[in-house]
Amino acid sequence: QVQLVESGGGLVQPGGSLRLSCAASGRIFSINTMGWYRQAPGKERELVAAITSGGSTNYADSVKGRFTISRDNAKNTVYLQMNSLNPEDTAVYYCNAEIRSYYGANDYWGQGTQVTVSS
């Protein structure tokens, strides 16, 4: 079984920072693109940032210059460094990964981690 396990969410004041982590485990052969999505109450899930296996990145306009996505291929882990957080960043953040494993090529999601930006 392949799993994505997220950590690092929580409550932070406006202007603060958080770092999210997402580790993939299981009988994994390779991981292509990894990304972070978020879903705020009453809104659709949206892409926050993505990174390919080669290190190319893509960001939503709303987070450019504030968030940084990175990955450690040896650890099958993706990170999201979030700086200058504001209340509009409040959402459940989900990790996503395109994984080739013993079970085939599939798209996997983490369980989600809550990020709340509030004073």
N, C-alpha and C positions, 0 to 999 in steps of 0.2 A: 504494500500500500504506500502511495506517495502522499506526503502531507506537507503543507505550508503552515508554519507556526510563527505568528507575529508577536512582537513585544515592543514596549516603549511608549505606549499611549498614556494619557493622563490629563490632568488639569494644569493649565499654565496661564499666567497673566498675559495680557496683551503686550507685545514686544518681546516676549520670551521665546525660548527655543525648546525643541524636543527632537529626539532621534528615534526613529522607528527602525526595527530590524525584522527581517523575515527569512527564516531558514527552511530550506527544502530538505526533506529526508525521504529515504526509501531506496528502492533499487533503480537509481537514476543513471542513465547513460549520458545525457547531455541536457542542458537548459539553454533555450534560445532567448527570447526577450523576457525580461522580468519588469514588472511595473507596479505602481501604486495607484489605486483608485480611491475615491471618497464619495460618500453619500450623506448629504445633510437631510434633516427631517423635511419631508414634503418635496424633495428634489430627486432627480435621477442621478444614478451613479455616473461619475465623470472621471476621465483620466487626469491624474495629477502629474505623473512623470513615468517615463519608461527608459530602459537601457538594454541595448542588445548585448549579445555575448562578446562582441568586439569592442564594446564600450561607447557606442554612439548613444546619445541621449536625446530625449524629447520632453518638453515641459508644457503644461498648460500656461497660457499667457498670465493668468492670475497669480502664478507662483514663481515666475521667472525672476531670477535675481535674489530670491529669498530661500528657495528650497534647492537642495542638491541630492541627486540620486547617485548611488554608487553600488558596486557589487564586488564580492570576493568569490571568484569562481571556484577556488579550492574548497571553500566552505559552503558552496551552494546557497549563499546568503546575499540578500539585497538590503540596502539601507536607504533611509530617507532622512536627511538632515533638514530640519525645518527651523528657520530663523525668522525674526520679525513677525511672529504670529499675530494674527488679528482675529476678532470674533467670527469673521466670515470663513475662517479656516475650520471652524467647529464642524465635525462630521465623524462618521465611522470610516476609518481608513482600512482598505483591503489590499492585500498583496495578491498579485497574479503572476503566473509563470507558465511559459510554454515548455513542457517537459517531455523528453523522450525517455521512457523507462521500460522496464521489463513488461509493463502492461500496455505499451504502445505510446503513440504521440497524443498528448492530451493537454488541455488548458486547465490549470488548477487554480483554486482560490483559497486564501486563508480565511480564518473565522472572523476577522475584523477586529480592530482595536479602536476604542473611543478616544478622540482628541477633543478636548473642550478648552476653548480660549475665553477666559472670563476674569474680570476683576472681582 
